[in-house]
Amino acid sequence: MEARAQVTYVRMSPRKVKIVLDLIRNKPVDVALAIAHNIPKAAGEPVEKLLKSAVANAENNFNMDKNNLVVSECFVCPGPILKRIRPRAQGRAFRIEKRTSHITLVLKEKE
């Protein structure tokens, strides 16, 4: 049995989110929450919020014990890219790509 939570359209590059997710993968929930809360990365905030949501899903929907939960799976997929224009010299325009992410987190109970 697994509890799942997903957040979509996070205004952050998937590459930056992946750094935080790699740190919390296969960790107990309390350790993962501590890492997400204290890491000096902007991606820590949405990942922490998502982790709390996944824990709430596990407790309320599946009657799992919070103390036995482990982050079994976590991954990020690229979302749509917002394309913006930056004016440059001599009338040219350079494109700025503002990337978005879809983050998924899966919790399982320890055997």
ABEGO torsion letter per residue (X at the ends): XBBBBBBBGBBBBAAAAAAAAAAABGBBAAAAAAAAAABBBAAAAAAAAAAAAAAAAAAAAAGBBAAABBBABBBBBBBBBBBBBBBBBGGBBBBBBBBBBBBBBBBBBBX
